[in-house]
Structures are given as structure tokens and as C-alpha cells.
Amino acid sequence: MTEQPEVTIRRLDERQEDTRKALAIGLSVATFLVGLIYLLVPLWAGADKWDRASSPFQVVFTAMVGLTGSAIGYYFSSRNPPS
């Protein structure tokens, strides 16, 4: 009967590790895509449209970079070494 709590804790740790990994990868991919869009939009839009769109892009991209950095830092700081 003492086996059950250990198994439950181990499964919870594995699920938390998987969630941290998914968040870090997902935010990294999303930030990369927004950055790519940020670079490509000026090619398709004229200078007129880009002047209006650049400020919102900068705000969103800056926030995403901050969130991604936090998620990656948290992932690597709380990552448990394999047993």
C-alpha cells in the first residue's frame, strides 16, 4: 500500500515536466513565428501601412519575448535530473 503514493507523485512530476516542456516549446515557436511575420510584413505592406502596424507589432513581440524567456528559464531551472 505504500507503493501507491510514490507512483502518483512520480506521475505528477512527469506530467509537470511535460507541461513545462510544452509551454517552453510552444512559446518559442509562437515567438519565432511572430518575429518572422514582423520581418516579412514590411515586404508585403507598403510604408504607409507598416508605419501604422509597427507599433502594435513591437508591443506584442516584446511581450512574447519576455514570456518565452521566462518560460525557458523556468523550464531549465526546475528541470529534475534523470534518476
N, C-alpha and C positions, 0 to 999 in steps of 0.2 A: 504494500500500500504506500510505501514511501517513494516508489518509482513515479507515481502519477504527477506530483508537483514538479519534479525535475524535468520530466518530459514536457510539461506545459510551459515552464519557464524557458526551456530551450527553443520550443516552437515560437514563443513570443519573441525571443531575441532574434531568431531567424527572420520572422516577419518584419520586425523593426528594421533590421539590416536591409531587407529587400525594399522596404518603403523609402529608406534614406537613399539607397542607390537609385530608385526610380525617380525620386524628386531631383536629385543632382543631375542625372542624365536628361530628364525631361526639361528642366530649366536651361541646361546647357544647349540643348538642341533648339529650344524656343528662342534663346538669346542669339544664337548663331543665325537663325532664320530672319529675325528682326534686323540684325545687323546687315545681312545680305540684302534685304529689302531696302534698308536705309542707304545702301550703296547703289542699288540699281534704280531706284525711283527717279533720281535726277536725270538718268539717261532717257527715261521714257517721258517724264513730265517736263514741261518747259520751265524756264527760270521763274516765270510768274507763279506757277503752281507750286514749285518747290519752295519758294520763299514763304508761302503760307503753310506748307506742310512740314517744314524743317523743325519748327519749334515743338510741335507735338511729338514728332519722332524722337527728338533729343530727350524729352521728358520720359517717354516710355522706355527708350533704350537705356538710359541711365538707371532707371529703377530696376529694369531687368538684370542689368549687370550687377547691381548691388545684391539683389535677391539670389542670383546664381552664385556669386562669390560666397555669400553666407551659407547657402545650401552645400556647396562643395566643401567649405571649411568645416561645417558641422559633420558632414559625412566622414571626412578623414580624421577629424578629432575624436569622434565617438566610435570609430570602427574598432571592433574587437579582433585581436589576432586569432588565427585559426587554432583550435585546440589540438 
